[in-house]
Amino acid sequence: MKRLLYFCFFRLKRLISVAFLAFMLGISNVFLQEGRMINDSRKNLEQHEVENEDDKL
């Protein structure tokens, strides 16, 4: 019984947390005029500088 109560409390806490995060992201989208989602996985691209083998100090 105690384990079931703990499990229900944990799930309820997680549901409230996700709902609050989604609400805050929505408010942020309104202010910044964006269209991001809670599971947004934008690619972070990095550019690497390529050095020529002929250019030695």
Order of alpha helices (4+ residues) and beta strands (2+ residues): alpha
